[in-house]
Amino acid sequence: MNHNIPVKTEIINPNRSSFGRGGHDPFGSQSRFITYNILVKKEDIHRANEVIHHR
């Protein structure tokens, strides 16, 4: 965002998925692993990778 690349974020929290509805949570019921996906438009992927990898 600091480099004027529009982004959206997606948060995947295993504690709110199907684990609580009879599914199997491999990390136990107190799992605290959260995944953040940073989404950019196809035309911005190259610029976003440069920013992430400081090139």
N, C-alpha and C positions, 0 to 999 in steps of 0.2 A: 504494500500500500504506500510505503514511503517513496517508491519509485514510480508512482502514477500508473500502476498496473492494477486494473480492477480485479478484485478477487471476491470469492464467496468462501465461507468455511462450512464444513460439515463435521459435526461431532458424532462419533460412534461410541456409545457407552454400553458395554456389554451387560451392565446391571439393569438396563432398561429394555433389553432385547428379549428373545424367546427363552433365555435361561430361567427366568422367573416363572415360566409357564410350563414346567415339566421338562424343559430342555436341560442339557448337561453343561454346567459351567466348569471348564477344566481348571480354573484358578480358584475355585471355592466360592462360596456365596458372598464373601466380602471382597471380591475382586475390585481393584481400583485402576485398572488399565483403561485408558480412554484414548481413542485415536482421533486425531484432527486431520481432516483432508482439506487441503487448500486448492480450490478450484479456480482455474483461469480459462479464458477463451482460447480456442485453438491458435488464433493469430498472435497471442501473447505468450505462448509456451516458451519460445526461444528466449525472449527477454527475461521471463521469470526464472528460467534455469540459470541465466547469466547472473542475475541478482543473487540467487540462492548460493551459487558456487563462486561468487566474487570474481567473475571474469570480465 
